[in-house]
Amino acid sequence: MKHLSKLLIAALLFVGFNSIQAQDMNNPWQVSFGANAIDTYPTGDGSSFGNELFNVNDHWNILPSISYIAVSKAVGNNFSVGARGSLNRINKLGDTRVDDLSHYAIDGTIKYTFLKNTVVDPFLEVGGGYTWVDEIGAGTVNGAAGVNFWFTENLGLTLQMTYKHAFEDYGVKHWQHLAGIAVKFGGTDTDGDGIYDKDDACPEVAGLEAFNGCPDSDGDGIEDSKDSCPNEAGSAEMNGCPDADGDGVADKDDACPSEAGLANLAGCPDADGDGVADKDDECPNEAGPAENKGCPWPDKDGDGVLDKDDQCPDVAGTVANNGCPEVTEEVQKQLNDYAKTILFDTGKSSLNPSATSVFVDIIRILNEYPNAKFSVEGHTDSVGSAKLNQRLSEERANAVRDFLIAEGIAADRLTAIGYGEDRPIADNKTRAGRKENRRTEINLIK
């Protein structure tokens, strides 16, 4: 049994102090110091052990000074381990008076506290140690109950009563009562916000207890880590950002923060509802497409074809002809009535000066249909060889085309072709018929 006690003490101290090395808890250390009282009543066979437990005058041995010191370290789950040393003078050994026997003890402890963060803090303790009474030492197994009364977070009063059982015959079974001051320390609060690093989600930045030690810089009730605008007070709906115009778009995302607008236009208004924000709309009160900067497309000639699609924006036309006027059969006939009066000298392709006046009317008609394309066609009578007449018809057609181009008709609108004597419209056997066959026509290319 003697060796069992020593092994128990060694095991407790080894486990306790090795566990201490790995801990990081709020105020993990506790130091207690104060007075202790030794009660050995009764001696003998112990049949009535525990009677008169609080008979202080007859049985308690009290050294009127600081006579014990204890150190413990929290290891988690309400447990702590530690060690305690004490000394005393024994002059009451039960009912026997003795001559100031010395008393020394060292104990290893395992303590369990029932409550956390309370003023009244009860606990139970077990352990073992070694006690010397006037040079005679014996191992003990200890059991204790006690309570701490915390005046502040770190300072309190501790009271404890411990029974120490010695198995050796020469050992002294006894009670040891402790009363002293308890001091807790060792908690780290790096940022000084009153929340220990262990429980501080932001240990290096001062914060609020409500946010586990994290800050709320703008004081809007949303911690900075969840606040999209940590330096500007806002609402939870806006993730901590302000919305000055109340349009549901946070100012940081609002291109028009002073005017209520639409979310799909980055918070800007759209007075005419055309999908173009007023700030980008050149016609904010008139709906129009974005590609025309918010303005409606014009139709200058009022023909129902918008200028952007109108190939003849200055001349009224038809939708079918892309906004340009269409050449009617009546106009076509009129054009050829004029063309037939263009005269050439016999056997020549040069224009007769007397024919140039008719070109005024031809050019007027062509300008009325600016997107229409025409074919200038030359024809001859049957006098002369077919080869000669073919060449002559081509030259006459080109002579008319060149004159029109020179007067401002776009070259890509005109083609020239000669048909020689192949397409007569009258009898070449008569003088009048041959005159009609020597003609020029200007026909619409469809």
Secondary structure, DSSP 4 states (H G I P E B T S, - for coil): -HHHHHHHHHHHHHHHHHHHTT---SS-EEEEEEEEEEE----TT-TTTTTTTT-HHHHEEE-SS--EEEEEEEEETTEEEEEEEEEEEEEEETTEEEEEEEEEEEEEEEEEES-SS-SEEEEEEEEEEEEEETTEEEEEEEEEEEEEEESSSSEEEEEEEEEEEE-STTS--EEEEEEEEEEEE----TT-SSS-GGG-SSTTS--BGGGTTB--TT-SSS-GGG-SSTTS--BGGGTTB--TT-SSS-GGG-SSTTS--BGGGTTB--TT-SSS-GGG-SSTTS---GGGTTPPPP-TT-SSS-TTT-SSTTS--BTTTTTBPP--HHHHHHHHHHHTT--B-TT--SBPGGGGGGHHHHHHHHHHSTT--EEEEE---SSS-HHHHHHHHHHHHHHHHHHHHHTT--GGGEEEEE-TTSS-SS-TTSHHHHHHHS-EEEEE--
